[in-house]
Amino acid sequence: MDITSPNELTLTDLSAPASAGCSCGGCGCGEGASASTEEPVAESAAFREDFLVTGMTCGHCVASVTEELSGLAGVASVDVALEAGGTSVVTVESSAALDTDAVRAAVEEAGYALVNSPR
């Protein structure tokens, strides 16, 4: 916004293309930045499975297991009910049923053990 005098303001046309940016320099949308209104497409969760995992004791453990399981094809979300030092329930929502061996490998890659599925 340009100020021409202390009591007079210059108006800016807001109908300008979004790609022009706001040019404030602080928000990251500056001149030449492209603006996208599309939301990222999330995986559709048609399946929900619980797995029992041992060995987790803290939030870092939860983050490690979550990261590895989130890398499996079709996984939409991972939720861990941490039972520090005990057996935690890990709920995975995915677009298709997950292969238990793939889940076991992901959990082991994170450094923990898959006990079984409480189905």
C-alpha positions in Angstrom: 0.0 0.0 0.0 1.3 3.4 -1.0 0.7 6.4 1.3 0.7 9.7 -0.6 0.0 11.8 2.4 -0.8 11.2 6.1 -4.5 11.5 5.4 -4.8 10.0 1.9 -4.4 6.3 1.0 -3.9 4.7 -2.3 -6.1 1.6 -3.0 -4.7 -1.6 -4.5 -6.7 -3.7 -7.0 -7.3 -7.0 -5.3 -8.6 -8.6 -8.5 -5.0 -9.0 -9.7 -4.0 -12.5 -10.5 -2.9 -14.5 -7.4 0.5 -15.3 -9.0 1.4 -11.7 -8.6 1.8 -12.3 -4.9 1.4 -9.7 -2.2 5.0 -8.5 -2.4 5.3 -8.0 1.3 8.4 -10.1 1.2 7.7 -11.8 4.5 5.0 -14.4 3.8 6.7 -16.3 0.9 4.1 -15.5 -1.7 6.1 -12.6 -3.2 6.4 -11.6 -6.8 6.4 -14.5 -9.2 5.3 -17.1 -6.7 2.6 -19.4 -7.9 -0.4 -19.8 -5.7 -2.3 -23.1 -5.7 -5.8 -23.5 -4.4 -5.8 -27.3 -4.8 -5.8 -29.3 -1.6 -3.4 -32.3 -1.5 -5.2 -35.5 -2.2 -5.1 -37.8 0.9 -5.3 -41.6 0.6 -8.8 -42.9 1.1 -9.0 -45.0 4.3 -11.3 -48.0 3.7 -9.5 -50.4 6.1 -8.7 -49.9 9.8 -6.4 -52.5 11.5 -4.9 -52.7 15.0 -1.4 -54.1 15.6 0.3 -54.8 18.9 3.9 -53.5 19.1 6.3 -53.9 22.0 9.4 -51.9 22.9 8.2 -48.3 22.6 8.8 -46.1 25.6 8.4 -42.5 24.4 7.2 -40.0 21.8 10.3 -40.6 19.7 9.5 -44.3 19.6 6.0 -43.4 18.4 7.3 -41.1 15.8 9.7 -43.8 14.4 7.0 -46.4 14.1 4.5 -43.9 12.6 7.1 -42.8 10.0 7.9 -46.3 8.9 4.3 -47.4 8.7 3.3 -44.2 6.9 5.7 -45.2 4.2 3.7 -48.3 3.3 1.6 -48.1 0.1 -2.0 -47.1 0.8 -1.5 -46.0 4.4 -3.7 -42.9 5.2 -3.0 -42.6 8.9 -1.3 -44.1 11.9 -2.4 -43.7 15.5 -0.4 -45.1 18.4 -1.8 -45.7 21.9 1.5 -45.8 23.7 1.9 -48.1 26.6 5.4 -47.2 27.7 7.5 -50.3 28.3 4.5 -52.5 27.5 2.4 -53.5 24.5 1.1 -50.5 22.5 -1.8 -50.6 20.1 -1.0 -49.2 16.7 -4.1 -48.4 14.6 -3.4 -48.1 10.8 -6.0 -46.8 8.3 -5.3 -47.6 4.7 -6.9 -47.9 1.3 -6.5 -51.7 1.2 -5.7 -54.4 3.7 -2.1 -54.4 4.7 0.3 -57.3 4.3 1.2 -58.4 7.9 4.8 -59.2 6.8 5.2 -55.6 5.4 3.8 -54.2 8.7 6.2 -56.4 10.7 9.2 -55.3 8.5 8.3 -51.6 8.9 7.9 -52.0 12.7 11.2 -53.9 12.9 12.9 -51.2 10.7 11.9 -48.7 13.4 13.5 -50.9 16.0 10.5 -52.5 17.7 8.6 -55.8 17.5 5.1 -56.6 16.1 3.5 -59.1 18.5 0.3 -59.9 16.6 -3.0 -58.5 15.4 -5.7 -58.4 18.1 -8.5 -59.3 15.6 
